[in-house]
Amino acid sequence: MTDNRLASRDSFVERDAADPLASRRDGFHLPGGVIYLDGNSLGALPKRTAARVGAMIEHEWGEGLVRSWNTHDWIGAPARLGAKIAPLIGAAPDEVIVADSTSVNLFKLVCGALGLRPDRRVILSEPGNFPTDLYVLQGVGALLGGRVELRLRSRDELADAIDEQTAAVVLTHVHYKTAERWPMAEITARAHQRGALAVWDLSHTAGALALDLHAVGADLALGCGYKYLNGGPGAPSFVYVAKRWQEALVSPLSGWMGHAAPFDFVDDFEPTASIRRQLCGTPGMLGLAALEAGIDTFAGVDMVALEAKGMALGDAFIALVEARCGFSELMLASPRDAARRGSHVSFRHPDGYAIMQALIARGVIGDFRAPDTLRFGLTPLYLRFTDVWDAVETLRDVLASGEYRDPRFARRAAVT
Amino acid sequence: MTDNRLASRDSFVERDAADPLASRRDGFHLPGGVIYLDGNSLGALPKRTAARVGAMIEHEWGEGLVRSWNTHDWIGAPARLGAKIAPLIGAAPDEVIVADSTSVNLFKLVCGALGLRPDRRVILSEPGNFPTDLYVLQGVGALLGGRVELRLRSRDELADAIDEQTAAVVLTHVHYKTAERWPMAEITARAHQRGALAVWDLSHTAGALALDLHAVGADLALGCGYKYLNGGPGAPSFVYVAKRWQEALVSPLSGWMGHAAPFDFVDDFEPTASIRRQLCGTPGMLGLAALEAGIDTFAGVDMVALEAKGMALGDAFIALVEARCGFSELMLASPRDAARRGSHVSFRHPDGYAIMQALIARGVIGDFRAPDTLRFGLTPLYLRFTDVWDAVETLRDVLASGEYRDPRFARRAAVT
């Protein structure tokens, strides 16, 4: 991007005019006075969601009552939503299902992977992985005792650390803080060479990047419904199990919805052979209805084009910050190379917390991640190039004016 | 109840007129032409639910976006709802929290109970317990291998089977099929005498019976949000952990919401000391909003009076069926003594499936449980005595006319 293009808002207006995805923004409710750069924490509200959930409540539940499990195919919703997520991540429709939370699903997949590698005890991950991923792995270790050893290795050491003791490598494809991508194909291939499985957390990937789990040879994966999939606060999570593992992978959470015949009400658990085995309890229908409305915002979207737009937004954000906020102490904390970056951009600053609070007070909503990271999510489905321009201008104002030093933006104590 | 009172609908009209809980029905949307006797499978829709969930979607999510985790205290919802459920089951406000599904919560509590009894390996339950409870116990057994032995003992053998090998007794207080109650205080005391813990599934209890977990000396319990609590299809579940166990009980599902400081984003899991330890992933807010509206239908309800009404409805149902359907092969499958019964009544019939389908076609919605049980839920919060009369009259018509033999009511193959 030339200096000329960074010098005025006009070129950003032009890029919006030329954006083939621009009309997708119309599918979302975006409040006035806000530039929303936190869609990777909680995706924005699709316009269709309220009506969809309202219909489920008033018509399906209120009028249909318990009959709607059949008449409105509530019972089929987890697999139906999975089949809709599948093309977004390069999976087959019968390889994905929606269930529980990402934390619970990670527990299932890791216990399942250990069961597929009974002679191996090492689970390999990285320090600084998203905390709940590490916490769940620690919980598996505490529960299974000597059966499991959790090893954390840094990015430059991890590939070499995959060895014949490794049962599974468990990583988040796009890092929640830095947006750095793991080379998924390379790590998966390395795991397979050593006889290990790879479990990928796609929470910051699904709905933003063009993924092809089949091309990668992925074994097991999971992801979040409430970030780029726009499923609403605490939306249920999705699970991917490659067809070749579906019959062998045992879920430790063997609830009735994973039974071959749940409504026969027999005493003995007999798991279904399908992806439905990853279900546990009764599916939460309101959450599923909202998630379906969120997934439906992707109908007809070319994921390659979507990823390209996200990368262009990120490139523009970085270039603008460096061109216009160069006087500040902001330090880029994400890869400069878009091919190594997810759909958000992070900067570090010693006053990161206060700066983010001051931005939010001005209507530019990003996220802060302790201890010093300002995170800007650049959701390609509903953000404009002019949003990037306007956000960086606001950031420049906040930094130049020093308004972030106002006591009302000071960091509060962490909530326990 | 005298024969005279069973001879005409008038006495039922009088009982409704005298019912101090009668006005509670106004809090629910109940479709015309339907008598809903399946509130113990899916509770009816509270009138306030649609507006509450709509406000969360359009105002809190749509306008507030990610800020609503704080500004609308989404993050506090699981504990807030737990505190509202607590008085319904005789617990302290800080002993109950809402999270995940009943199946997942049972997994947590059973693994936790095993951790509290490291030298014991036996989990004791009954054959014919609700299937997902048994399936989850089998899953714990499969995961932990020789560490666990699942023993199933019938009602008359179970108390004596609690011994020094028993880590935990896991039972459903009110049986999903027969409505038979376990003597909770007696079994819990017996478990404690032998050094074991008792884990109670309250799915068919909470919101229908007057429970006092403290008086019972209960250790751990869980229950369903979508039955008598009216939380909507697949509503989240609740967990009770007696204060004395909260610091010692380890959840195997150690997700970030159970961390002492989840937003510090540190690598090591440090569980909070509070009931919040039973949380795992990010709470599903739409499901929580609907559940809160459901729980709020109990505000100001005297649970002793509520239980008494449910028992009276059940007594009337049994007496009417026996008085007016005596010509049929219906056999009472629930305790005749209301003190030993939950808030539903079941009958067995060789053509049970077809009879229930014929009833549903006539607008009397009950439930069928394989192989031959007709189940009638008698939700005291919104059912009338005249509903009982009208339902039994319809049952009599269906039986007397033989219309249930119509091929359209024949049993379909089980879905796999």
Interface residues (C-beta under 8 A of the other chain):
Chain A: H29 P31 V34 Y36 D38 S41 L42 A44 L45 T49 A50 V53 G54 M56 I57 E58 W61 G62 E63 L65 V66 R67 S68 W69 W74 I75 D100 S101 T102 S103 V104 F107 C111 P127 G128 N129 P131 T132 L134 Y135 V136 Q138 G139 V140 A142 L143 L144 L152 K177 Y226 G232 P233 G234 A235 P236 S237 V250 S251 P252 L253 S254 G255 W256 M257 G258 H259 A260 A261 P262 F263 D264 F265 V266 D267 D268 F269 T272 C280 G281 T282 P283 G284 M285 L286 G287 L288 A290 I360 I365 D367 R369 A370 A414 V415 T416
Chain B: H29 P31 V34 Y36 D38 S41 L42 A44 L45 T49 A50 V53 G54 I57 E58 W61 G62 E63 L65 V66 R67 S68 W69 W74 I75 D100 S101 T102 S103 V104 F107 C111 P127 G128 N129 P131 T132 L134 Y135 V136 Q138 G139 V140 A142 L143 L144 L152 K177 Y226 G232 P233 G234 A235 P236 S237 V250 S251 P252 L253 S254 G255 W256 M257 G258 H259 A260 A261 P262 F263 D264 F265 V266 D267 D268 F269 T272 C280 G281 T282 P283 G284 M285 L286 G287 L288 A290 I360 I365 D367 R369 A370 A414 V415 T416
